[in-house]
Amino acid sequence: GVDTSSAAEGEAAIIRITFHAPGMASAANYEPALKFPNRMWVKEMSFRTANASHATKVVQDIKIMSRQSKAADTERAERATLVQQEKLIRSKSRVYRLPDLWIRPSMQTGKGRKMTGTLECHQNGFRYVLQRNNEVPVDIMFGNIKHAFFQPAENELITILHFHLKNPIMLGKKKTYDVQFYAEVMEVVQTLDNSRRAMHDPDEIEEEQRERERRNKVNHEFQTFVKRVQEIWERDFSSLDLEFDIPFRDLGFHGVANRSIAFII
């Protein structure tokens, strides 16, 4: 690892790079230092330049490269601990699909508008494919599913399929045991004008009717998909004892989840 800083000295700028070396607190568990404690180590390097803006740019570039290197090392280490999964066998007959789904955790990194994808049921597992063709699909094998949940939307904004896995998979460059697919049944963001409408406003009544129709449509699509998948599980994978559980709303309560008030089932 490397820590960088810049400091003004008259009209010049100093770029100071500090390395891990034996005897430093930051290098207590640094593997090369533990392996070669008697070697000569470069502890610090300083560079002087008359161009302060260039020095700032160099410092920023080094920090970005350092973060990218650490992220790559972390991802490589996590991938090394993954349990090898069987390969997805794509169905040659009819493929059941749920389109326009979001995924959590997100598999998209960086800036830009997040995109929805399609969840497909194949011969021995699910495949989630984003609308962009250059994205690597997410495969969830039936044999790796420990629990499956289906939560239709009632008073919520989304309808959910949730899978808790036996062994983690990589998603968004991180390992996860839980993968969730969901569809919005109504607009999450409402305009200020909509919030000020009167109770019996015709436009408000019409909008509520559209929201009910949208909720019923999405719930029905999910229910149909779940029913067809359940039939496949019971017919071809009875030994896995897989079943979609639907949470009991009567056992739910309001609490704080992910730093916000939510109805927890």
For each residue, the residues with C-beta under 8 A, 3 or more apart:
1: 19 20 26 30 66 70
2: 17 18 19 62 66
3: 17 18 26
4: 15 16 17 18 59 62 63 66
5: 15 16 59
6: 13 14 15 16 52 55 56 59
7: 13 14 16
8: 12 13 14 52
9: 12 13 14 48
10:
11: 50 52
12: 8 9 48 49 50 52
13: 6 7 8 9 48 49 50 51 52 55 56
14: 6 7 8 9 46 47 48 55
15: 4 5 6 46 47 48 49 55 58 59
16: 4 5 6 7 44 45 46 47
17: 2 3 4 44 45 46 47 62
18: 2 3 4 43 44
19: 1 2 41 42 43 44 45
20: 1 24 26 27 30 32 33
21: 24 27 33 41 42 43
22: 27 33 37 41
23: 27
24: 20 21 27 28 43
25: 28
26: 1 3 20 30
27: 20 21 22 23 24 30 33
28: 24 25
29: 34
30: 1 20 26 27 33 34
31: 34 35
32: 20 35 36
33: 20 21 22 27 30 36 37 41
34: 29 30 31 37
35: 31 32
36: 32 33 39
37: 22 33 34
38:
39: 36
40:
41: 19 21 22 33
42: 19 21 45
43: 18 19 21 24
44: 16 17 18 19
45: 16 17 19 42
46: 14 15 16 17
47: 14 15 16 17 55
48: 9 12 13 14 15
49: 12 13 15 52 54 55
50: 11 12 13
51: 13 54 55
52: 6 8 11 12 13 49 55 56
53: 56 57
54: 49 51 57 58
55: 6 13 14 15 47 49 51 52 58 59
56: 6 13 52 53 59 60
57: 53 54 60 61
58: 15 54 55 61 62
59: 4 5 6 15 55 56 62 63
60: 56 57 63 64
61: 57 58 64 65
62: 2 4 17 58 59 65 66
63: 4 59 60 66 67
64: 60 61 67 68
65: 61 62 68 69
66: 1 2 4 62 63 69 70
67: 63 64 70 71
68: 64 65 71 72
69: 65 66 72 73
70: 1 66 67 73 74
71: 67 68 74 75 173
72: 68 69 75 76
73: 69 70 76 77
74: 70 71 77 78
75: 71 72 78 79 170 173 174
76: 72 73 79 80
77: 73 74 80 81
78: 74 75 81 82 170 174 175
79: 75 76 82 170
80: 76 77
81: 77 78 175
82: 78 79 85 167 168 169 170 175
83: 167 168
84:
85: 82 139 141 144 167 169
86: 124 125 141 143
87:
88: 122 123 124 125 127 139 141
89: 122 123 124 125
90: 95 122 123 127
91: 94 95 121 122 123
92: 123
93:
94: 91
95: 90 91 120 121 122
96: 120 121 225 228 229
97: 118 119 120 121 225
98: 101 118 119 161 181 183 221 222 225
99: 116 118
100: 116 118 183
101: 98 116 117 118 119 128 181 182 183
102: 114 116 117 181 182 183 184
103: 106 107 117 128 138 171 179 180 181
104: 179 180 181 182
105: 171 172 174 176 179
106: 103 109 114 172
107: 103 130 135 138 171 172
108: 112 114 115 130 135 172
109: 106 172 173
110:
111:
112: 108
113:
114: 102 106 108
115: 108 130 131 132
116: 99 100 101 102 130 131
117: 101 102 103 128 129 130 131
118: 97 98 99 100 101 128 129
119: 97 98 101 126 127 128 161 181 225
120: 95 96 97 126 127 128 129
121: 91 95 96 97 126 225 228 229 232
122: 88 89 90 91 95 125 126 127
123: 88 89 90 91 92
124: 86 88 89 141 142 143
125: 86 88 89 122 139 140 141 142 143 144
126: 119 120 121 122 139 140 142 163
127: 88 90 119 120 122 137 138 139 140
128: 101 103 117 118 119 120 137 138 139 140 181
129: 117 118 120 135 137
130: 107 108 115 116 117 135 137
131: 115 116 117
132: 115 135
133:
134:
135: 107 108 129 130 132
136:
137: 127 128 129 130
138: 103 107 127 128 169 171 179
139: 85 88 125 126 127 128 169
140: 125 126 127 128 144 145 163 165 169 179
141: 85 86 88 124 125 144 145
142: 124 125 126 145 233 237 240 242
143: 86 124 125 166 237 240
144: 85 125 140 141 165 166 167 169
145: 140 141 142 148 163 164 165 166 240 242
146: 164 165 166
147: 163 164 245
148: 145 161 162 163 164 242 243 244 245
149: 160 161 162 163 164 244 245 246 247
150: 160 161 162 222 223 226 244 245 246
151: 156 159 160 162 246 247 265
152: 159 219 222 223 246
153: 156 157 158 159 185 215 218 219
154: 249
155: 263
156: 151 153 159 185 263
157: 153 184 185 186 188
158: 153 182 183 184 185
159: 151 152 153 156 182 183 185 215 218 219 222
160: 149 150 151 180 181 182
161: 98 119 148 149 150 180 181 182 222 226
162: 148 149 150 151 178 179 180 181
163: 126 140 145 147 148 149 178 179 180
164: 145 146 147 148 149 177 178
165: 140 144 145 146 168 169 176 177 178 179
166: 143 144 145 146
167: 82 83 85 144 177
168: 82 83 165 175 176 177
169: 82 85 138 139 140 144 165 175 176 179
170: 75 78 79 82 173 174 175 176
171: 103 105 107 138 174 175 176 179
172: 105 106 107 108 109
173: 71 75 109 170
174: 75 78 105 170 171
175: 78 81 82 168 169 170 171
176: 105 165 168 169 170 171 179
177: 164 165 167 168
178: 162 163 164 165
179: 103 104 105 138 140 162 163 165 169 171 176
180: 103 104 160 161 162 163
181: 98 101 102 103 104 119 128 160 161 162
182: 101 102 104 158 159 160 161
183: 98 100 101 102 158 159 218 221 222
184: 102 157 158 187 188
185: 153 156 157 158 159 211 214 215 218 219
186: 157 211 214 215
187: 184 190
188: 157 184
189:
190: 187 194 195
191: 194 195
192: 195 196
193: 196 197
194: 190 191 197 204 207
195: 190 191 192
196: 192 193
197: 193 194 201 203 204
198: 201 204
199: 204
200: 204 205
201: 197 198 204 205
202: 205 206
203: 197 206 207
204: 194 197 198 199 200 201 207 208
205: 200 201 202 208 209
206: 202 203 209 210
207: 194 203 204 210 211
208: 204 205 211 212
209: 205 206 212 213
210: 206 207 213 214
211: 185 186 207 208 214 215
212: 208 209 215 216
213: 209 210 216 217
214: 185 186 210 211 217 218
215: 153 159 185 186 211 212 218 219
216: 212 213 219 220
217: 213 214 220 221
218: 153 159 183 185 214 215 221 222
219: 152 153 159 185 215 216 222 223
220: 216 217 223 224
221: 98 183 217 218 224 225
222: 98 150 152 159 161 183 218 219 225 226
223: 150 152 219 220 226 227
224: 220 221 227 228
225: 96 97 98 119 121 221 222 228 229
226: 150 161 222 223 229 230 244
227: 223 224 230 231
228: 96 121 224 225 231 232
229: 96 121 225 226 232 233 244
230: 226 227 233 234 243 244
231: 227 228 234 235
232: 121 228 229 235 236 237
233: 142 229 230 236 237 238 240 242 243
234: 230 231 237 238
235: 231 232 238
236: 232 233
237: 142 143 232 233 234 240 242
238: 233 234 235 241
239:
240: 142 143 145 233 237
241: 238
242: 142 145 148 233 237
243: 148 230 233
244: 148 149 150 226 229 230
245: 147 148 149 150
246: 149 150 151 152
247: 149 151 251 252 265
248: 251 252 265
249: 154 252 265
250:
251: 247 248 265
252: 247 248 249 263 264 265
253: 263 264
254: 261 262 263 264
255: 261 262 264
256: 259 260 261 262
257: 260 262 264
258: 262
259: 256
260: 256 257
261: 254 255 256
262: 254 255 256 257 258
263: 155 156 252 253 254
264: 252 253 254 255 257
265: 151 247 248 249 251 252
